Structures are given as C-alpha cells and as structure tokens.
Amino acid sequence: MESRQRRNKICYVVTIPTTIRAFFIPQLKYLAEHGYDITVVCGQDDKLQQDLGDNICYTPVDMPRGLSLFGSMKAIKLLYNVMKSNRFDLVQYSTPNAALYASIASKLAGVKVRNYHLMGFRYLGASGIGKKILKGIEQISCKLSTSIECVSESNLRLGIQEGIFEEKKATVVWHGSTGGVDLRRFDYAKRYIWRNEVRSQLGLADDDFVFGFVGRITKDKGVNEILEAFLGSQVGTKLLLVGAEEGLDTLDQWLLQKAKSHPDVIFQGPVRDVERYLSAIDVLLLPSYREGFGNVVIEAAAVGTPAIISNIPGPIDAVEPGKTALVVSAKSVSELEMAMECTRGDKVHGMKENCVEFVRTHFDSEKLCKKILERKSKLIN
C-alpha cells in the first residue's frame, strides 16, 4: 500500500482577526483547495473558524498591538510553541507587531521559509524616538525574514531607500495590493441598483453630486483636508464619510464641528456592505499622508467610482493617473479643491469605464490567488 504524500504546511500570522477577514480569506481557501495545509494564527475570535471553513485550522494567540516587553515575550513564546509543534514549511506574517513576534519565533523554531507580507510602514506616521523604535522593529523583522512581499512597487522602492530591507529579498506579487478585489462582490453590474438604494436610504437625490470617504476618520487619512476643501468651496455637492469615528480627536475640532452641523455632510459610521456605499458616491477622496496600498481605491474603481488620491507610496500604484484618478500633493487643500472641481464636470463620466477595466486587468482577486499559489510553491520548493 502506497503511503500518502505529506501536504506542505503554511501558517499565516496577524495580530487581530479583522485583518484575516478583510484581506486573506479568499487566498487562504484557494491555497487549501490546491494542496496546502493552512493554519491561521491571530487573536481570539469565536466566529473566525466558521468564516474560515473546515479546511483551515485556526489557532488563537493573543498578541499585544502596542509596545509591551512582557506581552511581546509571551507572544513570541506562544508562537514558538505553535511553530515548533506544527513544523510548518512556510510562515507568513503581516502587520508590524505580528511580523516582529512571528519572525523571531519562526526563526527560533527552525522554519526555513519566513515570508513577511509587508503592508506598509507604520513608522512613517511617528516622530522622534518613537519613529526610531518602530523603524528598528521593521528592520529586525525584515532581517529575520527569508523573503519580503510588498503590497506595492512604490513601497518596495521606499523600503530599499530607507534601508529597511535588501533589494534581493523583496518583490511584489503580480500588480500588488493586499488581496485584490473580489469582482463578484464588487460587481459593477449592480452599481445603479445599489446607488439608488443607498441614496434613498440617506435622503440623497439622484442628481446630487456626492464626494465620499471610506475608512478610519482620522487626521492621517487626510480628513482635515477633505473637510476644509469641501466646506470652503464645494457648493452644491454632498459629502459622505463612511467609517469608524475612532480618530476624531486627531482632527481640527473647529472643522469637525462645522462639518457635523452642515446639512450637506453625512457621517455614516462603519458598514459591512461597503460596495453599496462606494457605488452611491461619484468620487472617492483619499488624500492620505501614508498608506500601505489603499485597497479602498481599487474597490471603488471596481464599481465604477474614480478617486482623488495623494501622491504617496501605495495609492499611486492603485490608479492610472488621469484615467482612473486624479493625483494631488498630500496636505494640499488648494490642490484637493481644484481636483474636486475638475471631477464635477464631464470628466468623471469618462473615468468610470476606465476604472472597471483597470481593476479587471490588474487586481482581480481570482487571478491574484493563482499568482499567490505560484509564489508560495516557488518559495517552498
């Protein structure tokens, strides 16, 4: 009787379950369907195993998100135990804290392939000694990794320039992004159905021109600039902000209070059906100060919504300037105002089809899953 061939074992490590749900479930299921034993390690979540299905193993390990010496040592020890007992062929980690703990633990456990899925540089938003510490953490994680996958070409170049990692270690899979776009979920064919439903729900007229923001409502996302540009000159338009109000204390409070009381500004809060809200707006605004990639830009484009983005690493790889988006300088209210004025004309209508085609050819999650499978096979073999 022939012995059954051992399946290669892959482990994905992140800090919180939300990251798995937001970016990785389609590729995890795809890898499991194509011959790999998959394990997910992240914080405790009672419903995550159900979301992952029966073919993926979930091992809860709580990891501190901030800087905690005792918490970090505990997390490394727990991860080491998981990796030593499972003898993974490849361990992949994302987000800075998970990357630090998992890179150390997998190195100590003798894992041969340690892959850092680098989603951006957290230290860019810090200053002083905090910035130096966070940059040092990234350098340690990259030093201990055998390979690094950046989510965008511009972040790959930035990492080399900043001395975070060596060029020979790093790559971008296909055209980048964290997990591409599920075109069955972000379905352009449903744009106008969703648009009418959401606008009716929010009290918006069919002919209202709506600028939108989707994400954490915080300073680093460029929300101050959005509010100032809109309140200053965008007469006759509406502004819809969708996302958790977890960073309101970082905003200009005068602008925030003025926006909160403005009849043309809507604060929606977080939603689960973001594809419907992206379809309801005419132009997405993402004038961020820093981003790993800017997945919301390609999600919006998939349903035919062009964007205005800042010229920073990450989002610049998610667009075709002038065709699917307009590009402005970060922190420039005047440039943002001008771009918003430009998109209110006929230009925005011609950009919709460009957006859909660009995403289909560059960021289709099904195609990306195949590229990820090829990449994992190459790394292990």
C-alpha positions as CSV (number, residue, x, y, z in Angstrom):
1,M,0.0,0.0,0.0
2,E,1.4,3.4,-1.0
3,S,2.0,6.0,1.7
4,R,0.1,9.2,1.4
5,Q,2.3,12.1,0.4
6,R,2.7,14.8,3.1
7,R,1.0,18.1,2.2
8,N,3.1,21.2,2.7
9,K,2.1,23.3,5.7
10,I,1.6,27.1,5.6
11,C,0.9,29.3,8.6
12,Y,-0.5,32.9,8.3
13,V,0.1,35.1,11.4
14,V,-1.6,38.5,12.0
15,T,-2.4,40.4,15.2
16,I,-6.2,40.6,15.0
17,P,-8.9,38.6,13.3
18,T,-10.2,41.6,11.4
19,T,-7.1,41.6,9.2
20,I,-7.7,38.0,8.2
21,R,-11.4,38.7,7.4
22,A,-10.6,41.9,5.4
23,F,-7.7,40.6,3.3
24,F,-6.9,37.0,3.4
25,I,-9.8,34.5,3.5
26,P,-10.1,34.1,-0.3
27,Q,-6.4,33.3,-0.8
28,L,-6.4,31.0,2.3
29,K,-9.3,29.0,0.9
30,Y,-7.7,28.9,-2.5
31,L,-4.4,27.6,-1.1
32,A,-6.3,25.0,1.0
33,E,-8.1,23.8,-2.1
34,H,-4.8,23.4,-4.0
35,G,-2.9,21.0,-1.8
36,Y,-1.7,23.0,1.2
37,D,-2.5,22.5,4.9
38,I,-3.3,26.0,6.1
39,T,-3.2,27.4,9.7
40,V,-4.2,30.9,10.8
41,V,-2.8,32.3,14.0
42,C,-4.2,35.6,15.4
43,G,-6.2,36.9,18.4
44,Q,-9.2,35.2,19.9
45,D,-12.4,35.3,17.9
46,D,-15.4,33.0,18.4
47,K,-16.6,33.2,14.8
48,L,-13.4,33.1,12.8
49,Q,-13.3,29.3,12.4
50,Q,-16.7,29.4,10.9
51,D,-15.6,32.1,8.4
52,L,-12.5,30.1,7.5
53,G,-14.4,26.8,7.0
54,D,-13.5,23.2,7.8
55,N,-10.3,23.0,5.7
56,I,-8.4,25.7,7.5
57,C,-7.1,25.4,11.1
58,Y,-7.4,28.4,13.4
59,T,-5.1,28.7,16.4
60,P,-5.8,31.7,18.7
61,V,-2.8,33.5,20.1
62,D,-3.2,37.0,21.6
63,M,-0.5,39.5,20.7
64,P,-0.1,43.0,22.1
65,R,-0.7,45.7,19.5
66,G,1.4,48.4,21.3
67,L,4.9,48.2,22.7
68,S,4.9,45.8,25.7
69,L,8.0,43.9,26.7
70,F,6.2,41.3,28.9
71,G,3.4,40.9,26.3
72,S,5.9,40.6,23.5
73,M,7.9,37.9,25.2
74,K,4.8,36.0,26.0
75,A,3.5,36.2,22.4
76,I,6.9,35.0,21.0
77,K,6.9,32.0,23.4
78,L,3.4,31.0,22.4
79,L,4.1,31.4,18.7
80,Y,7.3,29.4,19.1
81,N,5.4,26.5,20.6
82,V,2.8,26.6,17.8
83,M,5.5,26.6,15.1
84,K,7.8,24.0,16.7
85,S,4.9,21.5,17.2
86,N,3.5,22.0,13.7
87,R,6.7,22.0,11.7
88,F,5.5,24.5,9.1
89,D,7.1,24.7,5.7
90,L,6.3,28.4,5.3
91,V,5.2,31.0,7.8
92,Q,3.8,34.3,6.5
93,Y,3.2,37.3,8.8
94,S,1.6,40.7,8.2
95,T,1.3,43.9,10.3
96,P,4.3,45.2,12.3
97,N,3.8,43.6,15.7
98,A,2.8,40.2,14.3
99,A,5.8,40.3,12.0
100,L,8.2,41.0,14.8
101,Y,6.9,38.2,17.0
102,A,6.4,35.7,14.2
103,S,9.8,36.3,12.6
104,I,11.6,35.7,15.9
105,A,9.5,32.7,16.8
106,S,9.7,31.1,13.4
107,K,13.5,31.6,13.2
108,L,14.0,30.0,16.6
109,A,11.7,27.1,15.6
110,G,13.7,26.4,12.5
111,V,11.2,27.4,9.9
112,K,13.1,27.6,6.6
113,V,10.7,29.9,4.7
114,R,9.8,33.1,6.6
115,N,7.8,35.4,4.4
116,Y,7.0,39.0,5.5
117,H,3.9,40.2,3.7
118,L,4.7,43.9,4.2
119,M,1.5,46.1,4.1
120,G,3.1,49.5,4.7
121,F,5.4,51.3,7.1
122,R,3.9,52.3,10.4
123,Y,6.9,54.3,11.5
124,L,6.2,56.9,8.8
125,G,3.4,58.3,10.9
126,A,5.6,58.6,14.0
127,S,8.2,61.1,15.1
128,G,11.2,61.3,17.5
129,I,12.3,58.3,19.4
130,G,9.1,56.5,18.7
131,K,9.8,56.6,15.0
132,K,13.3,55.3,15.5
133,I,11.9,52.4,17.6
134,L,9.3,51.5,15.0
135,K,11.7,51.7,12.2
136,G,14.1,49.4,14.1
137,I,11.4,46.9,14.6
138,E,10.7,46.8,10.9
139,Q,14.4,46.3,10.2
140,I,14.6,43.4,12.6
141,S,11.6,41.7,11.1
142,C,13.0,42.1,7.6
143,K,16.4,40.9,8.7
144,L,14.9,37.7,10.1
145,S,12.7,37.1,7.1
146,T,13.9,35.0,4.2
147,S,11.6,36.8,1.8
148,I,9.5,40.0,1.7
149,E,6.4,40.7,-0.3
150,C,5.5,44.3,-0.5
151,V,1.9,45.2,-1.4
152,S,3.0,47.9,-3.9
153,E,6.0,48.8,-6.1
154,S,6.4,52.3,-4.5
155,N,6.6,50.8,-1.0
156,L,9.2,48.3,-2.2
157,R,11.3,51.2,-3.5
158,L,10.8,53.1,-0.3
159,G,11.8,50.2,1.8
160,I,15.1,49.9,-0.1
161,Q,15.8,53.6,0.0
162,E,15.1,53.7,3.8
163,G,17.4,50.8,4.4
164,I,14.5,48.6,5.8
165,F,15.5,45.6,3.6
166,E,17.8,44.4,0.9
167,E,16.6,44.6,-2.7
168,K,17.3,40.9,-3.4
169,K,14.9,39.8,-0.7
170,A,11.9,41.8,-1.8
171,T,9.2,41.5,-4.5
172,V,5.7,42.5,-5.4
173,V,3.3,39.7,-6.4
174,W,1.6,40.5,-9.7
175,H,0.4,44.1,-9.6
176,G,0.4,44.3,-5.8
177,S,-2.5,45.0,-3.3
178,T,-3.3,43.0,-0.2
179,G,-5.7,40.6,-1.7
180,G,-7.0,42.1,-4.9
181,V,-10.7,42.8,-5.4
182,D,-13.5,40.2,-5.4
183,L,-15.3,41.2,-8.6
184,R,-18.3,39.0,-7.6
185,R,-18.8,41.2,-4.5
186,F,-17.8,44.5,-6.0
187,D,-20.0,44.0,-9.1
188,Y,-20.2,46.9,-11.5
189,A,-23.4,45.5,-12.9
190,K,-25.1,46.2,-9.6
191,R,-23.8,49.8,-9.3
192,Y,-27.0,51.6,-10.2
193,I,-29.2,49.4,-8.1
194,W,-27.0,49.9,-5.0
195,R,-26.7,53.6,-5.8
196,N,-30.4,54.2,-5.8
197,E,-30.9,52.1,-2.7
198,V,-28.3,53.8,-0.6
199,R,-29.2,57.3,-1.8
200,S,-32.8,56.7,-1.0
201,Q,-31.8,55.4,2.5
202,L,-29.6,58.5,3.1
203,G,-32.0,61.1,1.7
204,L,-29.8,61.9,-1.3
205,A,-31.3,62.9,-4.6
206,D,-30.4,61.1,-7.8
207,D,-28.8,64.2,-9.3
208,D,-26.8,65.1,-6.2
209,F,-23.0,65.1,-6.8
210,V,-21.6,63.1,-3.9
211,F,-17.9,63.1,-2.8
212,G,-17.1,60.2,-0.5
213,F,-14.6,59.0,2.0
214,V,-14.4,55.4,3.3
215,G,-12.0,54.5,6.1
216,R,-11.0,55.5,9.6
217,I,-12.0,59.1,10.2
218,T,-8.6,60.4,11.3
219,K,-6.0,63.0,10.5
220,D,-3.6,60.7,8.7
221,K,-6.2,59.8,6.2
222,G,-6.4,63.4,5.1
223,V,-9.8,64.1,6.6
224,N,-8.9,67.6,7.7
225,E,-8.1,68.5,4.1
226,I,-11.3,66.9,2.9
227,L,-13.4,68.9,5.3
228,E,-11.6,72.1,4.6
229,A,-11.8,71.7,0.9
230,F,-15.4,70.7,0.9
231,L,-16.6,73.4,3.4
232,G,-14.6,76.0,1.6
233,S,-15.7,75.8,-2.0
234,Q,-17.8,72.7,-2.9
235,V,-21.2,74.5,-3.0
236,G,-24.0,72.3,-4.4
237,T,-22.4,69.0,-3.6
238,K,-22.6,66.5,-0.8
239,L,-20.0,64.8,1.3
240,L,-20.5,61.2,2.7
241,L,-18.0,59.9,5.2
242,V,-18.2,56.2,5.9
243,G,-16.1,54.6,8.7
244,A,-15.4,54.4,12.4
245,E,-15.0,57.7,14.2
246,E,-12.1,56.4,16.2
247,G,-9.7,59.3,15.3
248,L,-11.9,62.3,15.8
249,D,-9.6,63.7,18.5
250,T,-6.8,64.0,15.9
251,L,-8.9,66.3,13.7
252,D,-9.2,70.0,13.6
253,Q,-12.1,70.4,16.1
254,W,-13.4,73.6,14.5
255,L,-13.7,71.9,11.1
256,L,-15.2,68.8,12.7
257,Q,-18.0,70.7,14.5
258,K,-18.7,72.7,11.4
259,A,-19.0,69.5,9.3
260,K,-21.1,67.8,12.0
261,S,-23.7,70.7,11.8
262,H,-23.5,71.1,8.0
263,P,-26.7,69.9,6.1
264,D,-24.6,68.6,3.2
265,V,-22.2,66.4,5.2
266,I,-23.2,62.9,6.3
267,F,-21.3,60.8,8.8
268,Q,-22.5,57.3,8.2
269,G,-20.3,55.2,10.6
270,P,-18.8,51.8,9.7
271,V,-20.8,49.5,7.3
272,R,-20.4,45.8,6.3
273,D,-21.7,46.4,2.7
274,V,-19.1,48.9,1.7
275,E,-19.6,48.0,-2.0
276,R,-23.1,49.6,-1.9
277,Y,-21.8,52.8,-0.5
278,L,-18.9,53.0,-2.9
279,S,-21.5,52.7,-5.7
280,A,-23.6,55.6,-4.2
281,I,-20.8,58.2,-4.4
282,D,-19.5,59.9,-7.5
283,V,-15.8,60.4,-6.5
284,L,-13.8,58.8,-3.7
285,L,-11.5,61.0,-1.7
286,L,-8.3,59.5,-0.2
287,P,-5.7,62.3,0.3
288,S,-3.8,60.2,2.9
289,Y,-0.5,61.1,4.4
290,R,0.6,57.4,4.3
291,E,-0.8,54.1,3.1
292,G,0.4,50.6,2.5
293,F,-1.6,50.4,-0.7
294,G,-5.1,51.9,-0.4
295,N,-7.4,48.9,-1.2
296,V,-10.5,51.1,-1.0
297,V,-9.3,52.9,-4.2
298,I,-9.5,49.7,-6.3
299,E,-12.7,48.5,-4.5
300,A,-14.3,51.8,-5.6
301,A,-12.9,51.5,-9.1
302,A,-14.3,48.0,-9.4
303,V,-17.8,49.5,-9.1
304,G,-17.0,52.4,-11.4
305,T,-16.1,55.1,-8.9
306,P,-13.0,57.1,-9.7
307,A,-10.8,58.7,-6.9
308,I,-8.8,61.6,-5.9
309,I,-5.6,60.4,-4.1
310,S,-2.5,61.9,-2.7
311,N,0.8,61.3,-4.4
312,I,2.3,58.9,-1.9
313,P,3.7,55.3,-2.0
314,G,0.8,52.8,-2.1
315,P,-2.2,54.6,-3.6
316,I,-0.2,55.8,-6.6
317,D,0.1,52.1,-7.6
318,A,-3.6,51.6,-7.3
319,V,-4.5,54.1,-10.1
320,E,-3.8,55.2,-13.6
321,P,-3.3,59.0,-13.1
322,G,-5.7,61.0,-15.3
323,K,-7.7,57.9,-16.3
324,T,-9.0,56.3,-13.1
325,A,-8.0,59.0,-10.6
326,L,-6.6,62.5,-10.1
327,V,-3.5,62.9,-8.0
328,V,-2.8,65.7,-5.6
329,S,0.0,66.5,-3.2
330,A,-0.5,65.3,0.4
331,K,-1.7,68.0,2.8
332,S,-2.5,70.4,-0.1
333,V,-6.1,71.8,0.4
334,S,-5.8,74.0,-2.7
335,E,-4.9,71.1,-5.0
336,L,-7.6,69.0,-3.5
337,E,-10.2,71.7,-4.1
338,M,-9.1,72.1,-7.7
339,A,-9.3,68.3,-8.3
340,M,-12.7,68.2,-6.8
341,E,-13.9,71.0,-9.0
342,C,-12.5,69.1,-12.1
343,T,-14.3,65.9,-11.3
344,R,-17.7,67.7,-11.1
345,G,-17.8,68.0,-14.9
346,D,-18.0,65.5,-17.7
347,K,-14.5,64.2,-16.9
348,V,-15.8,61.9,-14.1
349,H,-18.2,60.0,-16.5
350,G,-15.4,59.1,-18.9
351,M,-13.3,57.7,-16.0
352,K,-15.9,55.1,-14.8
353,E,-15.3,52.6,-17.5
354,N,-11.5,53.1,-17.3
355,C,-11.8,52.2,-13.6
356,V,-13.6,49.0,-14.1
357,E,-11.3,47.8,-16.9
358,F,-8.2,48.7,-14.9
359,V,-9.3,46.7,-11.9
360,R,-10.3,43.7,-14.0
361,T,-6.9,43.5,-15.7
362,H,-4.7,44.3,-12.7
363,F,-6.5,43.4,-9.4
364,D,-8.9,40.6,-9.9
365,S,-8.6,38.5,-6.7
366,E,-9.1,35.2,-8.6
367,K,-6.1,36.0,-10.8
368,L,-4.1,37.2,-7.8
369,C,-4.9,34.0,-5.9
370,K,-3.3,32.0,-8.8
371,K,-0.2,34.2,-8.6
372,I,0.0,33.8,-4.8
373,L,-0.2,30.0,-5.3
374,E,2.6,30.1,-7.8
375,R,4.7,32.3,-5.4
376,K,4.1,30.0,-2.4
377,S,5.1,26.9,-4.4
378,K,8.2,28.6,-5.6
379,L,9.2,29.7,-2.1
380,I,8.7,26.2,-0.6
381,N,10.3,24.3,-3.4
